[in-house]
Amino acid sequence: MADAFEEDGENTVSIGEFLQDLEEQELEAGLVLGGDEGKECTYSKGYMKRQAIFSCLTCTPDGIAGVCTACSLSCHDGHEILELWTKRNFRCDCGNSKFGEFFCKLDASKDVENTKNSYNHNFKGSYCTCGRPYPDPDVEDQLENLQCCICEDWFHEEHLGLESSDMVPRDDKGEPQFEDLICQGCATVCSFLKLYPDSIFAPVQQQTTTNSSKDKEVVEDAPLTVGSSKELINGSSAIETPVTDNSPKQDCNGKTVLGENAATNTFLNQCNTDAGPSTKCVVGLNLLEAPNSLEKSKSMFLSKDWREVLCRCPNCIEFYKQKGLAFLLDKEDTIAEYEKLAKQKIAEHEQEQSAELLNNLGHVEKMEVLTGIADLKDEIGTYLASFDPSKPVTSADVHKIFENLAQKRRRMS
């Protein structure tokens, strides 16, 4: 424990920073796995709406298969494994025909092939339109890639087709301020989103420059929603539609609706609820018959809960199915819902572990464990009560806590 802290002032951290960083790392790992303990193969659960998937380049160097968490740990231990984060509607391939004579150790009764699985170049360790690996061995400073919620590929910011990286919605600390990204390649098929109010798009600050003299430039921030209906003015929408009144309107819940479609779309007189398909179209246009354009669209950044706004009339539902976008109406497809369920699983697992541990102990041992935990918490609390939270924690501080605890136990014995 003491080795985790350095005496050198340049390498020390405050106890608050250390504990927060530790908790964040544990939570992040748990969320990626969806709370999966990695003990059972998920094959029997069928095509799961979302789960953590891994690619084994040792067994399938061409990147033509994916395995679940449990199989990555049990069946492919010591192999070259790629962590693909999560994939939708995927069923574990471990041990099927793609693995030759290799059989799954956890579930040998599998079909020859999972025909509904989808694969991209991520399974071979390539990402983005540039096809580079991640982490990239040729890049010194690794920047976080962004995932498209449609094709589920990962992209470098500079390859999103934006005019500048400043167009990625971020707060003052550089944290992303959008729920989902739709890459430039998928933006064309999703151009129907431009028929919705601008409120579904995450606002960004676009930097524009104007020359005030030959030797001086003035930079101004201009609010913009990337991929929004404002692009209809320039004719860049893949689904052509007229531009109408841009004044604010209200929907049936009294919420303000912004955007050039506010006057004509039926946000003004009907609600889009989760009760089931609506007979009236929210966008006021039959997408199945709308003319398409071959022009490229820009990448889109969507705001929180944007999927809840999507029309659920029969025509739109059929349109989503034909375009392979039906998952957009499934709440469990979202990363936010995946992580929410993961947190619940992690909490339940921790409670079960604690209960199981205590139930396996006799009464005396159980009381000793509970008393020891209480004593440790009290000692840490007492020590930190007089401790400056901004002060770096050293190995001496950690040793002091356990020395005080040992002294108390000796006095009681």
Salt bridges, closest charged atoms under 4 A:
GLU37 OE1 - LYS39 NZ 3.22
GLU37 OE2 - HIS349 ND1 2.90
ASP136 OD1 - ARG132 NH2 2.81
ASP138 OD2 - ARG132 NH2 2.82
GLU152 OE2 - ARG50 NH1 2.99
ASP153 OD2 - HIS121 NE2 2.75
GLU157 OE2 - ARG170 NH2 1.85
GLU163 OE2 - LYS298 NZ 3.62
ASP180 OD2 - ARG307 NH2 3.59
ASP198 OD2 - LYS230 NZ 2.97
GLU231 OE1 - LYS194 NZ 3.19
ASP245 OD2 - LYS249 NZ 2.50
ASP330 OD2 - LYS49 NZ 3.31
GLU332 OE1 - LYS49 NZ 3.88
ASP333 OD1 - ARG50 NH2 3.32
ASP333 OD1 - ARG88 NE 2.66
ASP333 OD2 - ARG307 NH1 2.77
GLU379 OE1 - LYS408 NZ 2.83
